[in-house]
Amino acid sequence: MSNVNPMPKEEGLDHTLSLAREGYLYIPNRRHSFNSNIFETRLLGKKAICMGGKEAAELFYDEEKFMRQGAAPNRVLQTLFGAKGVQTLDGADHKHRKEMFMALMSQEGIKDLINLTRNEWESAIAKWEDMDEVVLYEEVQEILCRAACGWAGVPIQEDEIQARTKEFGSLFESVAAIGPNHWLGRAARNNIERWISGLVEEVRNNKLNPPENTALHQFSWHRDATGNLLDAEVVAVEVVNIIRPIVAIAIFINFTALAIHQYPEEKVKLQSSDQKYTEMFVQEIRRFYPFFPLVAARVKKDFIWNGYKFDVGTLTLLDLYGTNHDPTIWDNPDLFNPERFSEWDGGRYSFIPQGGGEYHSGHRCPGEWITVEVMKAVVDQLINQMEFEVPEQDLSFSLVNMPSIPASKFVINHVKKK
């Protein structure tokens, strides 16, 4: 084919270890060295295509060209996503399942979650006042686990909250781990799914009656496109897909506290500005700091794009972190500057910390709205509702470790309610 160009290619038998060693920078490093937003490599012994940037993101979310089925490695399914969850579906099945999630994302529903989060945070402040030091990352995970379970209609006992929090945290902390930590994540996934599957059976047997507007109730009685109830195990996966991402907001909140500490001028602006600036600040946290490094899909059918051939079945990775730091999209991308969002056009393919595309019909994370609103509520707590000190500690964070958080997990002390 005369109109097909050779794709820049990373030489070597396999580069899976390079991906593990370089983390968030694996794709950006090669985009830079190849001077190309697309290149070919080999991962897990097979050909893979890596790409980044706005045009690449728009291509990646074209459902005529890419599919999610079979894209996520088994280690991701066994920890982060769960088997047969919405992230693994395509076409009409995906759209039907996605509507189940979107039904929970009303303004009133999100407001309920924010109120739960505020209440849990205020209770935590009272506890923190009596503690010598507070490891914010761990404490925030528990706050969010309590709030998320309450919002999802999942009953959780006080004596099990710490263990369940660690299990939910392990789902996203163990994805890239090797050895025992990864197996702990798999065990946590199995434990949580067994627990919630049992709750689903109780709902269906009228032994448990969660509020009708909650995920546990809605998902337990949801019917697929053929009119059948979902298997209890699949319902459990999807309920976890509500709770787990909310607990994972602890990563962004850790970076929120870090930014308030390291950019004191931002604290002054947040104290004196309206909600618009708070939202700009939150969006810049999501753009600037690492969260998900990449997302995966497989080529659905042979096609040519920008002169490059994509063969059916080829694993394709989209660079999330690198796209959010792309100098062709963002001015001075390595500068923390919330003001950049004062003129942001809301582009679905240029700002993709939790993925891109359309909310309702595509694969963009519906929980993105929740993330932003929870973070805004926490900014208010950190700035206006409490006082604290930040002792000397290691606040560095790695772009190799996935997920990345400050090394000290952000320790605070001398906490007082304002």
C-alpha positions as CSV (number, residue, x, y, z in Angstrom):
1,M,0.0,0.0,0.0
2,S,1.7,3.2,-1.2
3,N,-0.1,5.4,1.3
4,V,1.1,3.5,4.3
5,N,4.2,4.8,6.2
6,P,6.4,2.8,8.5
7,M,5.5,3.6,12.1
8,P,8.4,4.6,14.4
9,K,9.4,1.4,16.2
10,E,11.1,0.7,19.5
11,E,13.7,-2.1,18.8
12,G,14.0,-5.1,21.0
13,L,12.1,-8.3,21.9
14,D,10.0,-6.9,24.7
15,H,9.7,-3.6,26.7
16,T,7.3,-4.6,29.5
17,L,10.1,-4.1,32.1
18,S,10.8,-0.6,30.6
19,L,7.2,0.3,31.1
20,A,7.4,-0.8,34.7
21,R,10.7,1.0,35.3
22,E,9.6,4.3,33.7
23,G,5.9,4.4,34.7
24,Y,4.1,7.6,33.7
25,L,7.0,8.7,31.5
26,Y,7.3,5.5,29.4
27,I,5.2,6.8,26.5
28,P,6.1,10.5,26.8
29,N,9.8,9.6,26.7
30,R,9.5,7.8,23.5
31,R,7.1,10.3,21.9
32,H,9.9,12.8,22.6
33,S,12.8,10.7,21.3
34,F,10.9,9.6,18.2
35,N,9.5,13.1,17.7
36,S,6.2,11.4,17.0
37,N,2.9,11.1,18.8
38,I,2.7,7.4,17.8
39,F,5.1,4.5,17.9
40,E,5.2,0.7,17.9
41,T,6.7,-1.4,20.7
42,R,6.3,-4.9,22.2
43,L,4.6,-5.5,25.5
44,L,4.0,-8.9,27.1
45,G,5.6,-10.5,24.1
46,K,3.2,-8.9,21.5
47,K,3.1,-5.9,19.2
48,A,1.5,-2.8,20.8
49,I,0.9,0.7,19.6
50,C,1.4,3.7,21.9
51,M,0.1,7.2,21.2
52,G,-0.7,10.5,22.8
53,G,-2.0,14.0,22.1
54,K,-5.4,15.4,21.2
55,E,-5.7,13.8,17.8
56,A,-4.7,10.5,19.1
57,A,-7.2,10.7,21.9
58,E,-10.0,11.5,19.5
59,L,-9.0,8.5,17.4
60,F,-8.7,6.2,20.5
61,Y,-12.3,6.9,21.5
62,D,-13.7,6.2,18.0
63,E,-15.8,3.1,18.8
64,E,-15.8,2.1,15.1
65,K,-12.1,1.6,15.2
66,F,-11.3,0.5,18.8
67,M,-12.9,-1.9,21.3
68,R,-12.3,-2.6,25.0
69,Q,-13.0,-6.3,25.1
70,G,-9.8,-8.2,25.6
71,A,-7.7,-5.0,26.1
72,A,-7.2,-4.9,29.8
73,P,-4.5,-7.4,31.0
74,N,-5.7,-10.0,33.5
75,R,-3.8,-8.3,36.3
76,V,-5.9,-5.2,35.8
77,L,-9.2,-7.2,35.7
78,Q,-8.2,-9.1,38.8
79,T,-7.5,-5.9,40.8
80,L,-8.8,-2.6,39.3
81,F,-11.7,-3.3,37.0
82,G,-13.1,-6.7,37.9
83,A,-14.2,-9.3,35.3
84,K,-17.2,-8.5,33.1
85,G,-17.4,-4.9,34.3
86,V,-18.6,-1.9,32.2
87,Q,-15.0,-1.1,31.2
88,T,-14.8,-4.4,29.3
89,L,-17.9,-3.9,27.2
90,D,-18.4,-2.4,23.8
91,G,-21.3,-1.2,21.6
92,A,-24.9,-1.6,22.6
93,D,-24.0,-3.7,25.7
94,H,-21.6,-0.9,26.9
95,K,-24.2,1.8,26.3
96,H,-26.9,-0.1,28.2
97,R,-24.7,-0.8,31.2
98,K,-23.3,2.8,31.2
99,E,-26.9,4.1,31.5
100,M,-27.1,2.2,34.7
101,F,-24.2,4.3,36.1
102,M,-25.4,7.6,34.6
103,A,-28.7,7.3,36.3
104,L,-26.9,7.8,39.6
105,M,-25.1,10.9,38.5
106,S,-27.9,13.4,38.9
107,Q,-27.2,16.7,40.6
108,E,-29.2,15.7,43.6
109,G,-27.4,12.3,43.8
110,I,-24.0,13.9,43.7
111,K,-25.0,16.5,46.3
112,D,-26.0,13.6,48.6
113,L,-22.5,12.2,48.3
114,I,-20.9,15.6,48.9
115,N,-22.9,16.0,52.1
116,L,-21.9,12.5,53.3
117,T,-18.2,13.4,52.6
118,R,-18.5,16.7,54.4
119,N,-20.1,15.0,57.4
120,E,-17.4,12.3,57.5
121,W,-14.6,14.9,57.2
122,E,-16.0,17.0,60.0
123,S,-16.1,13.9,62.2
124,A,-12.6,13.1,61.3
125,I,-11.4,16.6,62.3
126,A,-12.7,16.0,65.8
127,K,-10.7,12.7,65.9
128,W,-7.6,14.3,64.4
129,E,-7.5,17.0,67.1
130,D,-6.5,14.3,69.6
131,M,-3.9,12.7,67.4
132,D,-0.2,13.5,67.5
133,E,0.1,13.2,63.7
134,V,-2.3,12.4,60.9
135,V,-1.3,10.5,57.8
136,L,-3.7,12.3,55.5
137,Y,-3.7,9.8,52.6
138,E,-4.8,6.9,54.9
139,E,-7.3,9.0,56.8
140,V,-8.9,10.4,53.6
141,Q,-9.3,6.9,52.2
142,E,-11.3,5.9,55.2
143,I,-13.4,9.1,55.0
144,L,-14.2,8.4,51.3
145,C,-14.9,4.7,52.0
146,R,-17.4,5.6,54.6
147,A,-19.1,8.2,52.4
148,A,-19.0,6.0,49.3
149,C,-20.5,2.9,51.0
150,G,-23.2,5.1,52.5
151,W,-24.0,6.6,49.2
152,A,-24.0,3.3,47.4
153,G,-26.4,1.8,50.0
154,V,-23.8,-0.7,51.2
155,P,-24.0,-1.4,54.9
156,I,-20.6,-1.5,56.6
157,Q,-20.0,-2.1,60.3
158,E,-17.7,0.1,62.4
159,D,-15.4,-2.7,63.3
160,E,-14.8,-3.6,59.7
161,I,-14.3,-0.1,58.2
162,Q,-10.5,-0.1,58.4
163,A,-10.2,-3.5,56.8
164,R,-12.6,-2.7,54.0
165,T,-10.9,0.7,53.4
166,K,-7.5,-1.1,53.0
167,E,-9.1,-3.6,50.6
168,F,-10.7,-0.9,48.4
169,G,-7.4,1.0,48.4
170,S,-5.5,-2.2,47.4
171,L,-7.6,-2.5,44.2
172,F,-5.9,0.6,42.7
173,E,-2.6,0.4,44.6
174,S,-1.7,-3.1,43.4
175,V,-2.3,-2.9,39.7
176,A,1.3,-2.2,38.8
177,A,2.8,-3.9,41.8
178,I,4.9,-7.0,41.4
179,G,4.9,-10.0,43.8
180,P,3.1,-10.0,47.2
181,N,1.5,-6.6,46.9
182,H,-0.2,-7.5,43.7
183,W,-1.5,-10.8,45.1
184,L,-2.8,-8.8,48.1
185,G,-4.8,-6.7,45.6
186,R,-6.2,-9.9,44.0
187,A,-7.2,-11.2,47.4
188,A,-8.9,-7.9,48.2
189,R,-10.9,-8.0,45.0
190,N,-12.1,-11.6,45.8
191,N,-13.0,-10.7,49.4
192,I,-14.9,-7.5,48.4
193,E,-16.8,-9.2,45.6
194,R,-17.9,-12.1,47.8
195,W,-19.1,-9.6,50.4
196,I,-21.1,-7.5,48.0
197,S,-22.4,-10.6,46.1
198,G,-23.9,-11.7,49.4
199,L,-25.5,-8.3,49.8
200,V,-27.0,-8.5,46.3
201,E,-28.6,-11.9,47.2
202,E,-30.0,-10.4,50.4
203,V,-31.5,-7.5,48.4
204,R,-33.1,-9.9,45.9
205,N,-34.5,-12.1,48.8
206,N,-35.9,-9.0,50.5
207,K,-33.6,-9.5,53.5
208,L,-31.9,-6.1,52.8
209,N,-33.6,-3.0,51.6
210,P,-31.2,-0.2,50.6
211,P,-32.7,3.1,49.5
212,E,-34.0,2.9,45.9
213,N,-31.7,5.7,44.7
214,T,-28.5,3.8,45.6
215,A,-26.2,1.7,43.5
216,L,-26.8,-1.5,45.5
217,H,-30.6,-1.3,44.9
218,Q,-30.4,0.0,41.3
219,F,-27.8,-2.5,40.2
220,S,-29.3,-5.5,42.0
221,W,-32.5,-5.0,40.0
222,H,-31.0,-3.8,36.7
223,R,-31.8,-5.9,33.6
224,D,-29.5,-6.3,30.7
225,A,-30.5,-5.7,27.1
226,T,-32.2,-9.1,26.9
227,G,-34.3,-8.4,30.0
228,N,-32.4,-10.6,32.4
229,L,-31.1,-9.6,35.8
230,L,-27.3,-9.4,36.0
231,D,-25.5,-12.2,37.8
232,A,-24.9,-11.3,41.4
233,E,-21.1,-11.5,40.8
234,V,-21.4,-8.9,38.0
235,V,-23.5,-6.6,40.2
236,A,-20.8,-6.9,42.8
237,V,-18.2,-5.8,40.2
238,E,-20.2,-2.8,39.3
239,V,-21.0,-1.7,42.8
240,V,-17.2,-1.9,43.4
241,N,-16.9,0.2,40.3
242,I,-18.9,2.9,42.2
243,I,-17.1,2.7,45.5
244,R,-13.5,2.0,44.4
245,P,-13.1,5.2,42.2
246,I,-14.4,7.4,45.1
247,V,-11.9,5.9,47.5
248,A,-9.2,6.6,44.8
249,I,-9.9,10.3,45.0
250,A,-7.7,10.2,48.0
251,I,-4.8,10.3,45.6
252,F,-6.0,13.6,44.1
253,I,-6.7,14.9,47.6
254,N,-3.2,14.1,48.8
255,F,-1.9,16.2,45.9
256,T,-4.5,18.9,46.7
257,A,-3.0,19.3,50.2
258,L,0.5,19.2,48.7
259,A,-0.3,22.0,46.3
260,I,-1.9,24.2,49.0
261,H,1.3,23.7,51.1
262,Q,3.8,24.2,48.3
263,Y,2.0,27.1,46.6
264,P,1.0,29.4,49.5
265,E,-0.2,32.1,47.0
266,E,-2.8,29.6,45.9
267,K,-4.1,29.3,49.5
268,V,-4.6,33.1,49.5
269,K,-6.5,33.0,46.2
270,L,-8.7,30.2,47.4
271,Q,-9.6,32.0,50.6
272,S,-10.6,35.1,48.7
273,S,-12.1,33.8,45.5
274,D,-15.4,32.2,44.5
275,Q,-16.2,28.7,43.5
276,K,-15.0,29.3,39.9
277,Y,-11.4,29.7,41.1
278,T,-11.8,26.6,43.3
279,E,-12.9,24.6,40.3
280,M,-10.0,25.9,38.2
281,F,-7.6,24.9,41.0
282,V,-9.1,21.4,41.2
283,Q,-8.8,21.0,37.5
284,E,-5.2,22.0,37.5
285,I,-4.5,19.4,40.3
286,R,-6.0,16.8,38.0
287,R,-4.0,18.0,35.0
288,F,-0.7,18.6,36.7
289,Y,-0.3,15.7,39.1
290,P,-0.1,12.0,38.0
291,F,-3.2,9.8,38.4
292,F,-3.8,7.1,35.7
293,P,-0.8,6.8,33.3
294,L,-2.6,5.3,30.4
295,V,-5.6,3.4,29.1
296,A,-5.8,0.4,26.8
297,A,-8.0,-0.7,23.8
298,R,-7.7,-3.1,20.9
299,V,-8.0,-2.3,17.2
300,K,-11.5,-3.3,16.1
301,K,-10.8,-3.5,12.4
302,D,-7.9,-2.8,10.0
303,F,-7.6,0.9,9.1
304,I,-5.1,3.6,8.2
305,W,-4.7,6.8,10.1
306,N,-2.3,9.6,9.3
307,G,-0.5,7.2,7.0
308,Y,-0.1,4.5,9.7
309,K,-1.7,1.1,9.5
310,F,-3.6,-0.3,12.5
311,D,-4.1,-4.1,12.3
312,V,-7.1,-5.7,13.9
313,G,-6.5,-7.0,17.4
314,T,-3.5,-4.8,18.1
315,L,-3.2,-3.6,21.7
316,T,-3.2,0.2,21.7
317,L,-2.3,2.4,24.7
318,L,-3.3,6.1,25.0
319,D,-0.9,8.3,27.0
320,L,-3.1,10.2,29.6
321,Y,-0.3,11.8,31.7
322,G,1.7,12.9,28.6
323,T,-1.4,14.3,26.9
324,N,-2.1,16.4,30.0
325,H,1.5,17.7,29.8
326,D,1.6,18.1,26.0
327,P,3.2,21.5,25.1
328,T,1.2,21.6,21.9
329,I,-2.0,21.6,24.0
330,W,-0.9,23.4,27.2
331,D,1.3,26.5,27.6
332,N,4.1,25.7,30.0
333,P,2.6,22.4,30.9
334,D,5.1,21.8,33.7
335,L,4.1,25.0,35.5
336,F,1.3,24.7,38.1
337,N,-1.2,27.4,36.9
338,P,-4.9,27.1,37.7
339,E,-5.5,30.3,35.6
340,R,-5.1,28.2,32.5
341,F,-8.6,26.9,33.1
342,S,-10.2,30.3,32.9
343,E,-10.2,30.0,29.2
344,W,-10.4,26.2,28.9
345,D,-12.9,25.1,26.2
346,G,-13.9,21.9,27.9
347,G,-12.3,19.8,25.2
348,R,-13.0,16.0,25.6
349,Y,-9.7,14.9,24.1
350,S,-7.1,17.4,25.4
351,F,-7.8,17.2,29.1
352,I,-8.0,13.5,30.0
353,P,-6.9,12.7,33.6
354,Q,-9.6,10.0,33.9
355,G,-9.9,9.2,30.2
356,G,-11.6,11.1,27.3
357,G,-14.5,10.9,24.9
358,E,-18.2,11.2,25.6
359,Y,-19.9,10.6,28.9
360,H,-23.2,9.1,27.9
361,S,-22.3,7.2,24.7
362,G,-18.6,6.7,25.1
363,H,-16.0,5.4,27.6
364,R,-15.3,8.6,29.5
365,C,-15.5,8.0,33.3
366,P,-18.9,9.1,34.6
367,G,-17.3,9.5,38.0
368,E,-15.3,12.5,36.8
369,W,-18.1,14.8,38.0
370,I,-18.0,13.2,41.4
371,T,-14.2,13.6,41.5
372,V,-14.4,17.3,40.8
373,E,-17.2,18.0,43.3
374,V,-15.6,15.9,46.1
375,M,-12.3,17.7,45.6
376,K,-14.0,21.1,45.7
377,A,-15.6,20.2,49.0
378,V,-12.3,19.0,50.4
379,V,-10.6,22.3,49.4
380,D,-13.2,24.1,51.4
381,Q,-12.4,21.8,54.4
382,L,-8.7,22.3,54.1
383,I,-8.8,26.1,53.6
384,N,-11.8,27.3,55.6
385,Q,-12.8,24.6,58.1
386,M,-9.6,23.5,59.8
387,E,-6.1,24.6,60.8
388,F,-3.1,22.3,60.8
389,E,0.6,22.3,60.5
390,V,2.8,20.4,58.1
391,P,5.9,19.0,59.8
392,E,9.1,18.3,57.9
393,Q,8.8,15.2,55.8
394,D,9.5,13.7,52.4
395,L,6.9,15.2,50.1
396,S,8.6,14.1,46.9
397,F,6.6,11.9,44.5
398,S,7.7,9.5,41.9
399,L,6.6,9.3,38.2
400,V,7.7,5.6,38.2
401,N,5.5,4.3,41.0
402,M,1.9,3.8,39.9
403,P,-0.2,5.2,41.4
404,S,2.0,8.0,42.6
405,I,1.5,9.8,45.9
406,P,3.9,11.8,48.1
407,A,6.4,9.6,49.8
408,S,5.2,10.6,53.3
409,K,1.5,10.3,52.4
410,F,1.3,13.9,53.6
411,V,1.5,14.0,57.4
412,I,-0.2,16.9,59.3
413,N,-0.3,17.7,63.0
414,H,-1.8,20.2,65.5
415,V,-5.1,19.9,63.8
416,K,-7.9,22.3,65.0
417,K,-11.4,23.0,63.8
418,K,-11.9,26.7,62.8
